[in-house]
């Protein structure tokens, strides 16, 4: 009898231990890994949220004006729903936001400075008491564009020009000792001058040990037309502070193909930058995003092409853990990247006439004649560490292509310059195609040449242009 009791006691302890341990493990969810790819919640939790996303930011329900619209009466119901959902799925939760001028309670601006300071202190403490386990806190939102009406009550400009921000972060650090404290602002990714001013604030906070993350909003009005060069310039500026970067409010608009092209060009710039620790999109369901045509999923439940591409991007890159191989990379942003051409009518040169990533590509003009071969390539001695060579090519919209222009991605390797090429593809005027070459069986430590071969189709004639861009290896 005693042995039976001991046996059942041990079983119960084992089961409880499994439950406790399991509750601390992240639920497998979302389409990304390594870094988080999050989204917002607004009043309810979509049933498919966890299918795509693994981080939670309430859109409005943790803003002071939403919680305490009437002085002394705080409504946390929507915020609680988002927070509890994040906790139950072990998703990181971001409290957005403590100090912001745009959605502060309407009643706070009419108070005396001492009352304002007391109220904002009470607000920060109340938020911390309820959501003390939040991973991230947007302490101050949009300091360059929307300072609060009570700015002077909490330090004003002061000696640093930003004393009110310092005060806010000091109060937040006291209230949320275990959370990462973020500064959040828009208009940064597309404007190096604004980024420089933002960096000044970040450095002031960083010198005092008050900031853990520099967050940049990336809304459509900044993202739709920003160049990849500008994005990289700004990200590098922010990286120089030594503070991790978070993309906090990402959306891009357009019809299906325009939005897709924008995500393909610009999302990898964020995700693949080493200083970016996570990306949060600002809505994904049609009719529930704050701006038209920024949604990623139609009301019918159909995924738009940009969302389909995002899933493919993470799947093909091993859930975001894959890394570009070394030994081959060219984007032609600053020149030829060591590439040359043969059997060309003119070129090659770096051009802004077209690009698949960034602002420029490699262009060569060819004079077409049935069966002729033309090459854009790089020669030398290279060691590849990736398992697949990739590139994007395009044909100009002019010229007589006849039966079409054949294209192959190729490598030559070893002392005998052994040839291996991708499958034959055919393009016509204005066509663009992604090429990939499996490097199995290739002596990757002794690459002698790699590039793109173009072969003129039957009945082709006249001069046209061909382009190559974004040549890289993938593990």
N, C-alpha and C positions, 0 to 999 in steps of 0.2 A: 504493500500500500504506500509506504514511504517513497519507494523507487518511482511509483507512478506519479506521485505529486511532484517529485523533483523533475521527472521527465517533462511533464506539462509546463512546469515553471520555466524550464529552459527553452521550450518551444515558444512560449509567450514572449520571453525576453528576446529571442532571435527574431520573431516577427516584428516586435516593436522597434528593434534596432534597424531592421531593413526599412521600415517605414520612415524612421528618422533620417537615416542616411539618404534614402531615395528622395526625401523632400528637399535636400540640399543640392541635388543634381539638376542641371539645367535640362528641361524638357526639350527633346529634339523637335525643333520647329523652325519655320522660316526657310528661306532659300539660300541664305548666306551662312558662313561660318567664320571663325577667327575673330573678325570684327563684327559688331552688331549692325543689322540693317533694320531700323525701326520705323514706326509710323505713329500717327496720332489716333486718339479715341475721342469721340464727341457724343456724349450722352448715352451711348450704348457700345457694346463690344461686338463688332461684326463676327459672324460665325466662322468666317474663313480667315480671321486675322492671323492666327498662328500658322496658317499654311504658308504665309509669305514673310511675316515680320517677327522679330524676336527682341524688340525693345518698345517701351510704351511711353508716350508723352501726351498728356491731356491737351486738347486743342485750346479750350477756354476754361475748363472747370477748376483749375488751380490758379487762376488769375484773381487778384484781390477784388476787383470790381464784380466778378461773378460770385465769389464766396460771400462777400459782405456788402451787398448792394444797399442794405439798410444797416446803419451803424449799430453795432452790438449784436446783430443777428447773423450768424455764420451758417451757411448751407454747404455741407460737404458731400452731399449724396452722390453727385456725378463723379466727383474726385475720388470718393471711396471706391466706387465701382471700378474705376480704372486701376487704382492702386491695388485693390484686392485681386483683380485679374492678373496683374503683373506678378504679385507675390505668389499666387497659386501656380503660375507657370514658370516661376523663377526667372522672369524677364527683368532686365534693368528698368527702373522707373525714374523718370525725370520730372521734377517739380518745376513747372513753368508758369509763373515767374514770381519773384518776391517784390521787386521794385521796378515799376514801369509807369510812364506817364499816360500811355494811351488807354489803358483799361483799368485805371485806378477808380476807387469808389467816387461817385460824384460829390459826396458830402465832405470829402477830406480837404478839398481846396479852400473851403470857407473857415477852417479851424485856425486857431492861433498857432504860431510855430511850436510852442511847447506841447500843445495838444496833438499836433501832427506827428511830432517826434514820438510821443507816447503811443499813439495809435499804430504807427508803422512798426514800432518795437513789439507791441502786442500782437500784431499780425504775423510777424516773423516767428515769434515764440509759439503762437497757436499752430502755425503750419508745421513747425518742428515737433511739437508734441504729438501731432497726428501722423506725420509722415517722416519720422526720424530715421527710418530705414531706407529712405530713398537713396539711390546710388548717385544721382546727379541733381544739382539745383541750379537753375538759371537765376542767379542772384540779382543781376541788373540786366534789363532788356532794353536794347536800343538806346544806349547812352548818348550817341551822337545825334539821334533824330527825335527822341521822345523822352527827355528828362521829366521826372515827376513834378507836380505843382509844389510839393513840399521839399524840393531840393535844398533850399536855403536852411530849412529847419534841421536838416541832418548833415550840415557841414558846408553846403554851398561849394563854390569853386575852391576856396581856401588857398593854401600855399602851393598846392600841387596843380591847381586847376580842376582837380577831380576829387576833392576831399569827400564829397557826398557819396561817391562810389566806394571809397576806402571805408567810410563809416558803415555802409551797407554790407560789405564783405566781412568786416569785423563782427558785426552782429550775427551774420549768417554763420560764420565760423564757430561762434559761441553756441549757437542754437543747433547746428548740424555738424558736430565734430567728426562724424564718420562719413560724411558725404563729400563728393567732389563738387567744388564750387566753380560755376562757369559764368563767363561774360558772353552776352549774345547780341549780335548786331546784323543788320542787313546792309546791302550796298557795298560790301567789302570785296567780294570775289571779283567784281568787274571794275574796280577802281583802286589802283595802287596808291593814289594820294589819300583816299579814305583809309586804306589799309595801314598806311604809315601813321596816321593819327590814332588808329585803333591799337597799333603796336605800342604806342606811347603809354596808353592806359594799361595795357597788359603788363608792360614792364614795371610800371608803378606798383601794381598789385603783386607782381611776382617778387619784386624786391622785398616785400613785406611778408612773403609766404602766404598770401591770401587767395591765390587763384590756382585751380587745378586743371582747367580746360578753357580754351578759347574757342567759342562757338561762332560759326558763321552761317547766317541764313543764306539760302541759295534759291530764291524764288524766281519764277519765270521772267519777271521784268529785268532781272540781272543776268539770268542764265541763258535766255534764248539766243542772244546775239554775242555773248562774250567769247573771245577767242581762247583757245587752249593755251596759247603763250601767256596771255594775261592771267589765266587761272593758275598756271604754274608759278608765275612771278609772285602772285599774292600768297600762294601757299608757302613758297620758300621764305617770304618775308615773315609770315606768321611762325614758321618753323624756327626761325632765328631766335625767337623768345625762349625757346626751350620748353614751352608749355604745349601739351598735346592739343591737337585740333579736332574739333567735332563739327561735322556738317549737320546743322540742327533743323533746317526747314527747307527741304529740297522739293522743288517741282519744276517741270518744264511743260510748256503748252504746245499746241499745234494740232493739225489733223494727224491721222494715224502715221503717215510716212514722215511728216516733219518732226513730230515728237520722237519717233523711233530714231531718226538720224541724230537728233540732239542728244538722246540718251547714249547712243552708240559712241558718239564723239566725246562727250563730256563726263559721263558717269565714271569711266575708268580713270580719269584724271584724279578724281577724289579718292576712289577706292584703292588705287595703287600707290598713292603718295604715302611714304612711310610715316609721316607725322599725323595722318588722319586716323583716328582711333574708332570712329563709328559714323554712320550716316543715318539720319532720320528723314523720311519723306513726309510731306505735309498733305496727307490724305491720298486715297486711291480709288474711291468709289464714285461713280458718276452721280452728280446731283448732291454730293456731300463734300466736295472740295471747295475751297474759298474762291477759286478763280476758274473760269470756263476753260474747258479742254485741257485741264491739268490732270484729269483722272486717268487711271491706268486700267480700270475694269468697268465695262459698260453695265448699265442697269439690268441688261439681260443676263449678266453673269459672264459674258465673253471677255476674255483678256485682250486688251489692246496690244498691238505689236511691240510696243516698248516694254510691257510687262513680260511678254513671251521672250523677248530678247534678254531681259534681266535674268530670267530663270535659266536660259541657255548659257548666259555669261558665267553664272556661278557654277553651273553643272560642268561646263567645259574647262573651268579653271579650278576644278576640285573644290567647289564650295568656297572659293575665295582664298584657298590655301595654296593653290598652285603659284608658281613663280616663273616669270619669263626666263628662259635659259640665257646663258651668256655666250658670246662669240658672234652674234649676228643681231644687229639692230640698226635700223635706219628710218628716220622720219623726214629727212631732207629739209628740216626747218632752217638750218644754217649753211646749207651747201649740198654738195654731192655725196657726202658721207663716204668718200672713197670709191664711189661707183663710176663706171664708164659705159660706153656703148660701142656696138659694132654694127656695120651695115645700116647706118642711120643717114637720113638726109640732112639732119641738123641736130645739134645737141650732143649729149644731154645737159640739162640744167635744172636747177631748183626753181619751181614755178608756183605762183599762187593761183593758177588757172583752175586748179582742182585739188582737193585733198580728202583723204578718208579719215585722217586724224591730225589735228593741228591745223596749220594754215597753208602748208606747202607740200608738194610732192616732187618726184623726179619725172621730167618730161623728155621724150625723144621724138623727133619727127621722122617718119618713115615714108619711103616711096614704094607703094604696094605693086607687086607683080606676082602672079600666081606661083605659089610654092616657095617664094623667097623667105629667108629666115632673118630675123633681126634680134638683137640682144641688148638688154640692160642688165649689167651684172657687176660684181666686184671680184677681183682676183687677188691672190696673195696666199698666205698660209694661216689657216684659222683652226681653232679648236672649238667645236660646238659641245655644249653641255645639255641642250634640250633634246627632246625626242621628236619634235615636229617643227618644220620651218613653215612660216606663214607670211602672206603678203596680200595686199589688195591692189588690183590693177583696173585700169579703165581705158576705153578708147574714146577719142574725140568724136564729136558729132558730125564731122565732115569727112568726105572721101568716099570712094566706091568700094565697099567691103566685099562685093561679090557674094560668095558662099559663106563668108564670115572669117574673122581673124582668129587663128588658133593661138592659145596661150598655154604655157607650161611653166611651172616653178621647177628649177633644177639645181643640182649640186654636182660638182666634179671632185673626186676625192682620190687620195693615194697617188703613188708615183706614176701610175698609168692613166691618171685623170679619168677614173671610172665614172660613168655618167649614171645618175638616177634622177628621174623626173616625176612630177605629179601626173595624174590622169589628164588627158587632153580635154581642154574646155574651149568653147567657141563663143566669141563675143562679136557684136555688131556695133554700128555707130552709136555712141553715147552709153554703151553698156558698161557696167561695173561688176566685178566679181571678186570674191575672196578665194584665194588659192591656199592649199596646204599640202605639204609633202612629208610623208612618214619617213623618218630617217633610220628605220631599222635596216640593218645590213650595210649601213654606211660607215666608213672609217671616220668617225666624227672628230678624231684627234688630228686628222690630216686633210682638211678641206682646202681645195685649191681654187675653187671658184663657185659662186652661187649667184643666182639671179633669175630672170624671166626671159623665156624665149617666145617670140611672136612669129607666126608663120602665116603668110598671106594666103587667103582662100582663092579658089578658082574664080576667074573673071574679075578679080580685084584690080584696081588701078588708082593712080593719083596719090597725092600726099595726104597723110593724116598724122595725128599725134597719138602717142600712147603714153600712159602714166603708170608709175609704180609708187606705192606708199606703204608705210607702216610694216616694214619687213622685220620679223622678229622670230625668236625661237621660243618654244613652250615645252616645259617639262612634262 
